[in-house]
Amino acid sequence: MPNFRPGLLLCLLLALLTFGAYWPVRNHDFIFYDDPQFVTDNPQIQSGLNWQTLHYAFSKPVVGNWHPVTVLSHALDCQLFGVRPRAHHLVNVVFHGLNAALLFLLLQNLTGAVWRSGLVAGIFALHPLRVESVAWVAERKDLLAGLFFLLTLWLYAKYVRESGNRKSAEAKTEARKAERPGARRTFYWASLLCFALALMSKPMVVTLPCVLLLLDYWPLQRLDSVHPFSATTGLSRLLLEKVPFFLLALIDSLITFSFQKSAGATQVIGQSTWPGRLANALTSYVRYLGDLLWPARLAIIYPHPARHYYLSDQWPAWEVICAGALLVLVSILFLRLAPRRPYFVIGWFWFVGMLIPVIGLVQAGEQAMADRYTYLPLIGPAFALVWWLGDEMRRWWPKVTPQITAGAALVLVATLFALTRHQLSYWQNTLSLFTHAAEVTADNASAQFGIGMGLLEQGQPSQAMVRFRVALAIDPSYVRAHYIMGQLLRVQRNWQAAADEYQAALRANPSDVRARVNLAGVLPALGRAREAYEHLDQAVRLDPNAVEALNNFAWLLATSADADLRDGGRAVQLGERACALTHFKQAAFIGTLAAAYAEAGNFPQAIATAQHAAEVATAAGDTALATRNQQLINLYRAGKPYRESSQRPQARQTPPRN
């Protein structure tokens, strides 16, 4: 009870500081990077919480990963607030504030140290490395995973206390525990449930069972010895206790790897070898620690060395050797200090272990490292540093007054607050964010591409094309730049140049369905309808659920000027599948199906379907498409199928997007 008031005040202070630091984010926009897939270009998530969204969340990957809890969170935001960036950003801030308060309560509960716990939570709340996870709407997964991760630890600590396994438990508490076996089970299964929710928010937390074992060592002190290598009694019991946690982690790892592999996320850096990945992992560990102590030159994406490290394609050998040696020496030192300073072991191996899934040994994505990956791992080093400084001040500076200590803590918090505000200013929109990334990193094709996308958002396509060409000069195989340039050239009706860009994208990634579909869309204008047929046929084989491919192929088979390419029966099959996958809510797809029925000779069905397409288009406010379908109804009533001009592109004009 004596710690209640300062604890409550610290929770309120953490919440106020978090909101104060991140308040400007209310005026920030969505960014093109992942936000479209999670919110702005995802009609299923925009539809809000419903049975279809629930099925989508648990059955479909988003950005190559399976995180249904995160998907449902975005859907709830869309249902409550629509697609307005202000509300989505502020919800992120609320979650981050909750996580900071929960971290404080967890550490206070584990250690009994109020002010040290508050300082660790303050560093967590206000460190500029957190900006990426909070200011980026798509990184809601970090915040949700963090919430359930911390809840898992808190419930686990409650379970341990109820189990009477902590040495410092008092006799009267032991007696009470004997009467509450149900409470023990409740806390255990509740912690397991929270772990499952954390995994379904972001799979990175798979190493949480190992964190539980670290807490068993200290501060829960469930081992018979304070030295990790001499503690054997009861260790098998503790491991057995974690089996359900490890099973959940294994299942989620298999699901995640399967989704990432099918999405091609594990093959983004094709040149990256195992030695190269190990070198990048070692140097990234040291760079993360450096960013904790000196958070300068932070960027949304750091180019992987396999995408050119200055004049070579690897990290310098001296840097890798020094990084590896440092990691080994620090690990040995902290293990030797474990009997006297157990927090070094906890903090260090918390950091090392939690980063393993995202350190790059299994490459997923194009980045060498990412600030968002440190959201939970850097709690460990911050915890160890604060506890060590507290002990050193007691040992060497006994005359240091509480006022001086509090003043130093306030200076640190104020500094972090200012740095976070400064870093947050770069996140106003896509252009400001990636312009900063290009300024603080070298040879960053992704940053140049991002600047181009930001310029497109501001209606400057010519300047955007320059940036896309710069990205390709840095990395000629940068697929997205080729694809977006193709989209821009297609809108300009520069068919040959657009086809060249799509073909370049396919040479870099032959399984790119979008590039293949859009290439097929411009080829008829070049008199190459047969090639368009082949590309669409390949696209639906690569992805039988790609609705654009299904629709465009059905349109080609139903309306092509070349009689040898027309196939009414197959056009109906493809058109019906495209409409079924979109729940008959896309007027353009319904119109394609009507044309397919007409080609197959089923004119009554063609008329009814075209009428339905006109009604859907009218309801959506697309009067031009509604009028077009009414015109086609007259054609079908005359018993005539529609024939496309041989010089007209047969795929829909789609706006440029990532």
C-alpha positions in Angstrom: 0.0 0.0 0.0 2.8 2.6 0.6 3.8 2.4 -3.1 0.2 2.9 -4.4 0.3 6.7 -4.5 3.7 7.1 -6.2 2.8 4.2 -8.5 -0.5 5.8 -9.5 1.2 9.2 -10.0 3.9 7.7 -12.2 1.3 5.9 -14.3 -0.5 9.2 -14.9 2.7 11.0 -15.6 3.8 8.4 -18.1 0.4 8.7 -19.9 0.7 12.5 -19.9 4.3 12.5 -21.2 3.4 10.0 -23.9 0.5 12.0 -25.1 2.5 15.2 -24.9 5.3 13.8 -27.0 3.1 12.3 -29.6 0.3 14.9 -29.8 1.5 16.3 -33.1 0.8 13.0 -34.8 -2.9 13.8 -34.9 -2.2 16.0 -37.9 -0.1 13.4 -39.8 -1.2 11.5 -42.9 -1.1 7.9 -43.7 2.1 6.8 -45.6 2.2 4.7 -48.7 4.4 2.1 -47.0 2.2 -0.8 -45.7 -0.6 1.6 -44.6 -2.5 1.0 -47.9 -2.5 -2.8 -47.3 -3.7 -2.4 -43.8 -6.1 0.5 -44.2 -6.4 2.9 -47.1 -6.5 0.3 -50.0 -8.0 -2.6 -48.2 -11.8 -2.6 -48.7 -12.3 -5.7 -46.5 -10.7 -4.0 -43.5 -12.5 -0.8 -44.3 -15.8 -2.6 -44.1 -15.4 -2.9 -40.3 -16.0 -5.8 -38.0 -18.2 -8.5 -39.6 -18.0 -12.2 -40.3 -16.3 -11.7 -43.6 -13.6 -9.6 -42.0 -13.2 -12.2 -39.2 -12.7 -14.9 -41.8 -10.3 -12.7 -43.8 -8.2 -11.9 -40.7 -7.6 -15.5 -39.8 -7.2 -16.9 -43.3 -5.4 -14.2 -45.3 -1.9 -12.8 -44.8 -1.4 -9.0 -44.9 2.0 -7.8 -46.0 3.2 -11.4 -46.0 2.4 -12.1 -42.3 -0.4 -13.7 -40.3 -1.6 -11.3 -37.6 -5.4 -11.6 -37.2 -5.6 -9.5 -34.0 -3.9 -6.6 -35.7 -6.2 -6.9 -38.7 -9.3 -6.9 -36.5 -7.9 -3.9 -34.6 -7.6 -1.9 -37.9 -11.1 -3.0 -38.9 -12.5 -1.8 -35.6 -10.9 1.6 -36.1 -12.4 1.8 -39.6 -15.8 1.0 -38.2 -15.6 3.6 -35.5 -13.7 6.4 -37.2 -13.7 5.7 -40.9 -10.5 6.1 -42.9 -9.4 9.3 -41.2 -5.7 9.2 -40.2 -6.1 11.4 -37.1 -8.1 8.7 -35.2 -5.9 5.8 -36.3 -2.8 7.7 -35.1 -4.2 8.6 -31.8 -5.3 5.0 -31.1 -1.7 4.1 -31.6 -0.7 6.7 -29.0 -3.2 5.3 -26.5 -1.8 1.8 -26.9 1.8 3.1 -26.4 0.8 5.0 -23.3 -0.9 1.9 -21.9 2.2 -0.2 -22.6 4.4 2.3 -20.8 2.2 2.2 -17.7 1.9 -1.5 -17.8 5.7 -1.9 -18.1 6.1 0.3 -15.0 3.5 -1.8 -13.0 5.2 -5.0 -14.2 8.7 -4.0 -13.1 7.4 -2.5 -9.8 5.6 -5.8 -9.1 8.6 -7.9 -10.0 11.2 -5.9 -8.1 9.5 -3.6 -5.7 11.6 -0.7 -7.0 9.2 2.2 -7.8 11.4 4.9 -9.1 13.8 2.7 -11.1 10.8 1.0 -12.7 9.3 4.4 -13.5 12.6 5.5 -15.2 12.7 2.4 -17.3 9.1 2.9 -18.3 9.9 6.6 -19.1 12.8 5.6 -21.3 10.5 3.1 -23.1 7.7 5.7 -23.5 9.9 8.5 -24.8 12.9 7.1 -26.6 12.9 8.3 -30.2 13.4 4.7 -31.4 9.7 4.2 -30.4 8.5 6.8 -32.9 8.4 4.3 -35.8 6.1 1.9 -33.9 3.8 4.7 -32.7 3.7 7.2 -35.6 3.2 4.5 -38.3 -0.4 3.3 -38.4 0.7 -0.1 -40.0 2.9 -0.8 -36.9 -0.2 -1.2 -34.7 1.1 -4.8 -34.5 4.1 -3.7 -32.4 1.8 -2.0 -29.9 -0.7 -4.8 -29.7 2.0 -7.4 -29.4 3.7 -5.3 -26.7 0.4 -5.0 -24.8 -0.2 -8.7 -24.7 3.5 -9.5 -24.2 3.6 -7.4 -21.0 0.2 -8.8 -19.8 1.6 -12.3 -20.3 4.6 -11.4 -18.1 2.4 -9.8 -15.4 0.0 -12.7 -15.3 2.9 -15.1 -15.2 4.3 -13.3 -12.2 0.9 -13.5 -10.5 0.9 -17.2 -11.2 4.3 -17.7 -9.7 3.4 -15.8 -6.5 0.2 -17.9 -6.2 2.4 -21.0 -6.7 4.6 -20.1 -3.7 7.8 -20.4 -5.7 9.4 -17.2 -4.8 11.9 -17.4 -1.9 10.8 -14.1 -0.3 7.2 -15.2 0.1 6.0 -14.8 3.7 4.5 -17.7 5.7 1.1 -16.2 5.8 1.1 -15.8 2.0 2.1 -19.5 1.7 -0.9 -20.5 3.7 -3.2 -18.4 1.6 -1.8 -20.0 -1.6 -2.6 -23.5 -0.4 -6.2 -22.5 -0.4 -6.2 -21.1 -3.9 -5.3 -23.7 -6.5 -7.9 -22.3 -8.8 -6.3 -18.9 -8.8 -2.9 -20.5 -9.8 -4.5 -22.2 -12.8 -6.4 -19.1 -13.8 -3.3 -16.9 -13.9 -1.4 -19.6 -15.8 -4.0 -20.1 -18.5 -4.7 -16.4 -18.7 -1.0 -15.7 -19.4 -1.0 -18.4 -22.1 -4.0 -16.8 -23.7 -2.3 -13.4 -23.7 0.7 -15.0 -25.3 -1.5 -16.4 -28.1 -3.0 -13.0 -28.6 0.5 -11.5 -28.7 1.6 -14.0 -31.4 -1.5 -13.2 -33.4 -0.6 -9.5 -33.2 3.0 -9.9 -34.3 4.9 -13.2 -34.6 8.1 -11.6 -33.4 7.3 -12.4 -29.8 7.9 -16.1 -30.3 10.8 -16.0 -27.9 8.6 -15.0 -24.9 8.9 -18.4 -23.3 12.7 -17.8 -23.0 12.0 -14.4 -21.3 9.8 -16.3 -18.8 12.8 -18.5 -18.0 15.0 -15.4 -17.5 12.4 -14.1 -15.0 12.4 -17.4 -13.2 16.1 -16.9 -12.6 15.7 -13.3 -11.5 13.8 -11.5 -10.0 11.4 -14.3 -9.4 14.3 -16.5 -8.0 12.7 -19.8 -8.7 16.0 -21.6 -9.1 17.9 -23.1 -6.2 21.1 -21.2 -7.1 21.7 -17.7 -8.3 24.2 -19.0 -10.9 22.6 -20.0 -14.1 25.0 -23.0 -14.8 24.8 -24.5 -11.3 21.1 -24.3 -11.0 19.7 -27.8 -11.8 17.2 -28.6 -9.1 13.7 -27.7 -10.3 14.9 -26.6 -13.8 13.2 -29.5 -15.5 10.0 -28.6 -13.8 10.3 -25.0 -15.0 10.9 -26.2 -18.5 8.0 -28.6 -18.4 5.8 -25.7 -17.2 6.8 -23.7 -20.4 5.9 -26.5 -22.8 2.5 -25.0 -23.8 4.2 -21.7 -24.5 6.9 -23.3 -26.6 4.2 -25.2 -28.6 2.3 -22.0 -29.3 5.5 -20.4 -30.4 6.4 -23.3 -32.7 2.9 -23.4 -34.3 3.0 -19.6 -34.9 6.5 -19.8 -36.4 5.4 -22.5 -38.9 2.4 -20.4 -39.9 4.5 -17.3 -40.2 7.2 -18.9 -42.3 4.6 -20.5 -44.6 2.9 -17.1 -45.2 6.1 -15.2 -45.7 7.5 -17.8 -48.1 4.3 -17.8 -50.1 4.3 -14.0 -50.3 8.0 -14.0 -51.4 9.1 -12.0 -48.3 11.9 -14.4 -47.6 13.3 -14.0 -51.1 13.4 -10.2 -51.3 17.2 -10.2 -50.9 18.1 -13.0 -53.2 21.8 -12.2 -53.1 22.0 -12.5 -49.3 24.0 -15.6 -48.3 24.2 -17.2 -44.9 27.6 -15.7 -44.1 26.2 -12.3 -45.3 23.1 -12.7 -43.1 25.2 -13.6 -40.1 27.5 -10.6 -40.7 24.4 -8.3 -40.9 23.0 -9.9 -37.7 26.2 -9.3 -35.7 26.6 -5.7 -36.8 22.9 -5.0 -36.3 23.0 -6.0 -32.7 25.8 -3.5 -32.0 24.0 -0.8 -34.1 20.8 -1.2 -32.1 22.7 -0.7 -28.9 24.4 2.3 -30.4 21.0 3.7 -31.3 19.7 3.2 -27.7 22.6 5.3 -26.4 22.8 7.8 -29.3 19.6 7.9 -31.3 20.8 9.9 -34.3 20.2 9.4 -38.1 17.2 7.1 -37.6 15.4 6.1 -40.8 12.3 4.1 -41.7 14.4 1.7 -43.8 18.1 0.9 -43.7 19.3 -0.6 -47.0 20.6 -4.2 -46.7 24.3 -4.6 -47.6 23.2 -7.0 -50.3 21.7 -4.0 -52.0 25.1 -2.3 -52.1 27.1 -1.3 -49.1 28.9 1.7 -50.7 31.3 0.0 -53.2 30.9 -3.6 -52.0 28.0 -5.9 -51.2 28.9 -6.8 -47.7 29.7 -5.2 -44.3 33.5 -4.5 -43.9 35.2 -7.5 -42.4 36.7 -5.5 -39.5 33.2 -4.3 -38.5 31.8 -7.8 -38.4 34.7 -9.2 -36.4 34.6 -6.4 -33.9 30.8 -6.8 -33.5 31.0 -10.5 -33.0 33.9 -10.2 -30.5 32.0 -7.5 -28.5 28.9 -9.6 -28.3 30.8 -12.7 -27.0 32.9 -10.7 -24.5 29.8 -8.9 -23.1 27.9 -12.2 -22.8 30.8 -13.8 -20.9 31.3 -10.7 -18.7 27.6 -10.6 -17.7 27.5 -14.3 -17.0 30.5 -13.9 -14.6 28.8 -11.0 -12.9 25.5 -12.9 -12.6 25.8 -13.8 -8.9 26.3 -10.2 -7.8 24.5 -8.4 -10.7 21.7 -10.7 -12.0 20.0 -7.8 -13.8 22.9 -7.8 -16.4 22.0 -11.4 -17.4 18.3 -10.6 -17.6 18.7 -7.4 -19.6 21.4 -8.6 -22.0 19.8 -12.0 -22.9 16.3 -10.4 -23.1 17.8 -8.1 -25.8 19.8 -10.8 -27.6 17.0 -13.4 -27.5 14.1 -11.2 -28.5 15.9 -9.9 -31.6 16.7 -13.4 -32.9 13.4 -13.7 -35.0 14.1 -10.4 -36.8 17.9 -10.1 -36.8 18.1 -11.3 -40.4 19.2 -14.9 -40.1 16.0 -15.7 -41.9 15.7 -12.7 -44.2 12.1 -11.3 -44.5 11.9 -8.0 -46.3 14.5 -5.7 -47.9 15.8 -4.0 -44.7 19.1 -4.6 -42.9 17.5 -3.6 -39.6 14.5 -1.6 -38.4 13.8 0.7 -35.5 10.4 -1.0 -34.9 12.1 -4.3 -34.1 13.5 -2.7 -30.9 10.1 -1.9 -29.4 10.3 -4.8 -26.9 13.9 -6.0 -27.1 15.5 -2.7 -25.8 13.5 -2.9 -22.6 16.2 -5.4 -21.5 19.3 -3.1 -21.8 17.3 -0.1 -20.4 16.4 -2.2 -17.4 20.0 -3.4 -16.8 21.4 0.1 -17.2 19.0 1.8 -14.8 19.5 -0.9 -12.2 23.3 -0.8 -12.6 23.4 3.0 -12.3 21.2 2.8 -9.2 23.6 0.4 -7.6 26.7 2.3 -8.5 25.3 5.6 -7.1 24.6 3.9 -3.8 28.1 2.4 -3.8 30.3 5.2 -5.0 28.2 8.3 -4.4 26.5 7.8 -1.0 26.2 11.6 -0.6 24.1 12.0 -3.7 20.8 13.4 -2.6 17.4 12.3 -3.9 17.0 15.7 -5.3 20.1 15.3 -7.5 19.0 11.9 -8.6 15.6 13.2 -9.5 17.1 16.1 -11.3 19.3 13.8 -13.4 16.2 11.7 -14.3 14.2 14.7 -15.3 17.0 15.9 -17.6 17.1 12.5 -19.2 13.3 12.4 -19.7 13.3 16.0 -21.0 16.0 15.1 -23.5 14.2 12.0 -24.7 11.0 14.0 -25.0 12.7 16.6 -27.2 14.4 14.0 -29.4 11.1 12.1 -29.9 9.3 15.3 -30.9 12.1 16.0 -33.4 12.0 12.5 -34.9 8.2 12.7 -35.0 8.4 15.7 -37.3 9.8 13.5 -40.1 6.6 11.4 -40.0 4.2 14.0 -41.2 3.7 12.4 -44.6 5.4 10.1 -47.1 7.5 12.7 -48.7 9.0 14.1 -45.5 9.6 10.7 -44.1 11.5 9.3 -47.1 13.3 12.5 -47.8 14.8 12.2 -44.3 15.6 8.5 -44.9 17.5 9.5 -48.1 19.5 12.1 -46.2 20.7 9.9 -43.4 21.4 6.7 -45.4 23.6 6.0 -48.4 22.5 4.4 -51.7 19.0 3.8 -50.4 16.8 2.8 -53.4 13.8 2.3 -51.1 14.1 5.9 -49.8 14.3 7.2 -53.3 11.2 5.2 -54.3 9.4 6.5 -51.2 10.2 10.1 -52.2 8.7 9.3 -55.6 5.5 8.0 -54.0 5.3 11.0 -51.8 5.6 13.3 -54.9 2.9 11.3 -56.6 0.6 11.9 -53.6 1.3 15.6 -54.0 0.4 15.5 -57.8 4.0 15.7 -59.1 4.3 12.7 -61.5 7.2 14.1 -63.5 9.4 14.7 -60.4 8.3 11.3 -59.1 9.6 9.6 -62.3 13.0 11.2 -61.7 13.1 9.6 -58.2 12.1 6.2 -59.5 14.9 6.4 -62.1 17.3 7.2 -59.3 16.1 4.2 -57.3 16.7 2.0 -60.4 20.2 3.5 -60.9 21.0 2.4 -57.3 19.3 -1.0 -57.7 18.4 -2.0 -61.3 16.3 -4.9 -60.0 14.1 -2.7 -57.8 10.8 -4.2 -59.0 8.4 -1.7 -57.4 10.0 1.2 -59.3 9.6 -0.6 -62.6 5.9 -1.4 -61.8 4.9 2.1 -60.7 6.7 3.7 -63.7 4.7 1.3 -65.9 1.5 2.5 -64.2 2.4 6.1 -64.8 3.3 5.6 -68.4 0.1 3.6 -68.9 -2.0 6.4 -67.6 -0.2 8.6 -70.2 -1.1 6.0 -72.9 2.6 5.5 -73.6 1.9 1.8 -74.2 5.4 0.7 -75.4 7.2 2.4 -72.5 4.7 1.0 -70.0 5.2 -2.5 -71.5 9.0 -2.2 -71.2 8.7 -1.3 -67.5 6.3 -4.2 -66.7 8.6 -6.6 -68.6 11.6 -5.3 -66.5 9.6 -5.9 -63.4 8.9 -9.5 -64.5 12.5 -10.2 -65.4 13.4 -9.3 -61.8 10.4 -11.2 -60.4 8.6 -13.6 -62.8 6.0 -14.4 -60.1 4.8 -10.8 -59.9 1.1 -11.2 -60.7 0.3 -7.5 -60.7 3.1 -6.7 -63.3 1.9 -9.6 -65.5 -1.7 -8.5 -65.4 -0.9 -4.9 -66.2 1.5 -5.9 -69.0 -1.3 -7.9 -70.5 -3.4 -4.8 -70.3 -1.3 -2.7 -72.6 -0.2 -5.4 -75.1 -3.4 -5.4 -77.1 -2.8 -1.7 -77.9 0.5 -2.8 -79.4 -1.1 -5.5 -81.5 0.1 -8.3 -79.3 -3.2 -9.7 -78.0 -1.8 -13.3 -78.1 0.9 -12.4 -75.7 -1.7 -10.8 -73.4 -3.6 -14.1 -73.4 -0.4 -16.0 -72.4 0.4 -13.5 -69.6 -3.1 -13.6 -68.1 -3.3 -17.4 -68.4 0.0 -17.5 -66.4 -1.3 -15.0 -63.9 -4.3 -17.0 -62.9 -2.1 -20.1 -62.6 0.2 -18.3 -60.3 -2.7 -17.0 -58.2 -6.1 -18.5 -58.8 -7.6 -15.9 -56.5 -6.1 -12.8 -58.1 -9.4 -11.0 -59.0 -7.8 -8.5 -61.4 -6.3 -11.4 -63.4 -9.5 -13.3 -63.4 -11.6 -10.3 -64.5 -9.2 -9.2 -67.2 -8.7 -12.7 -68.6 -12.5 -13.2 -68.7 -12.8 -9.8 -70.5 -10.2 -10.8 -73.1 -11.8 -14.2 -73.7 -15.2 -12.7 -74.0 -14.5 -9.5 -76.1 -11.3 -10.0 -78.0 -11.3 -8.9 -81.7 -9.3 -12.0 -82.4 -11.8 -14.9 -82.8 -9.0 -17.4 -82.0 -8.7 -16.0 -78.5 -12.3 -16.0 -77.6 -13.7 -18.7 -75.3 -17.1 -17.9 -73.9 -17.3 -20.9 -71.6 -14.0 -20.2 -69.9 -14.8 -16.5 -69.7 -17.9 -17.3 -67.8 -16.0 -19.5 -65.3 -13.4 -16.9 -64.7 -15.9 -14.0 -64.5 -18.1 -15.9 -62.0 -15.1 -16.6 -59.8 -14.0 -13.0 -59.8 -17.5 -11.8 -58.9 -17.8 -14.5 -56.2 -14.5 -13.5 -54.6 -15.6 -9.8 -54.5 -19.1 -10.8 -53.4 -20.7 -9.3 -56.5 -19.9 -5.8 -55.2 -17.6 -4.6 -58.1 -19.6 -3.2 -60.9 -16.7 -3.6 -63.4 -16.4 -7.3 -62.6 -20.1 -7.9 -62.9 -20.1 -6.1 -66.3 -17.3 -8.4 -67.4 -19.4 -11.4 -66.4 -22.3 -10.0 -68.5 -20.0 -9.8 -71.5 -18.9 -13.4 -70.9 -22.5 -14.6 -70.8 -23.1 -12.8 -74.1 -20.1 -14.4 -75.8 -21.4 -17.8 -74.5 -24.8 -17.1 -76.2 -26.7 -16.7 -72.9 -28.2 -13.3 -73.7 -31.0 -13.3 -71.1 -28.4 -13.9 -68.4 -26.2 -11.3 -70.0 -29.0 -8.7 -69.9 -29.8 -9.4 -66.2 -26.2 -9.3 -65.2 -25.5 -6.1 -67.0 -28.5 -4.5 -65.4 -27.2 -5.6 -62.0 -23.8 -4.1 -62.9 -25.5 -0.8 -63.8 -27.3 -0.8 -60.4 -24.2 -1.5 -58.4 -22.3 1.3 -60.4 -25.2 3.7 -59.7 -25.1 2.9 -56.0 -21.4 3.5 -56.0 -21.8 6.9 -57.7 -20.1 5.7 -60.9 -22.5 7.1 -63.5 -20.1 6.6 -66.4 -19.9 2.9 -65.8 -23.7 2.7 -65.2 -24.3 4.4 -68.5 -21.8 2.0 -70.3 -23.6 -1.0 -69.0 -27.0 0.4 -70.1 -25.6 0.7 -73.6 -24.3 -2.9 -73.5 -27.8 -4.1 -72.5 -29.2 -2.7 -75.7 -26.4 -4.6 -77.6 -27.3 -7.8 -75.8 -31.0 -7.4 -76.4 -30.1 -7.3 -80.1 -28.4 -10.7 -79.7 -24.9 -9.3 -80.2 -21.9 -9.9 -78.0 -19.5 -7.0 -77.4 -16.3 -6.9 -79.4 -13.2 -4.9 -78.1 -11.2 -2.8 -80.6 -7.9 -4.4 -81.5 -6.1 -1.2 -80.5 -7.7 -0.8 -77.1 -6.1 -2.0 -73.9 -8.2 -4.7 -72.4 -7.3 -4.4 -68.7 -8.8 -1.7 -66.5 -6.9 1.5 -66.0 -5.8 1.2 -62.4 -4.3 4.1 -60.5 -0.6 4.0 -59.6 -0.1 2.3 -56.2 2.5 0.4 -54.4 
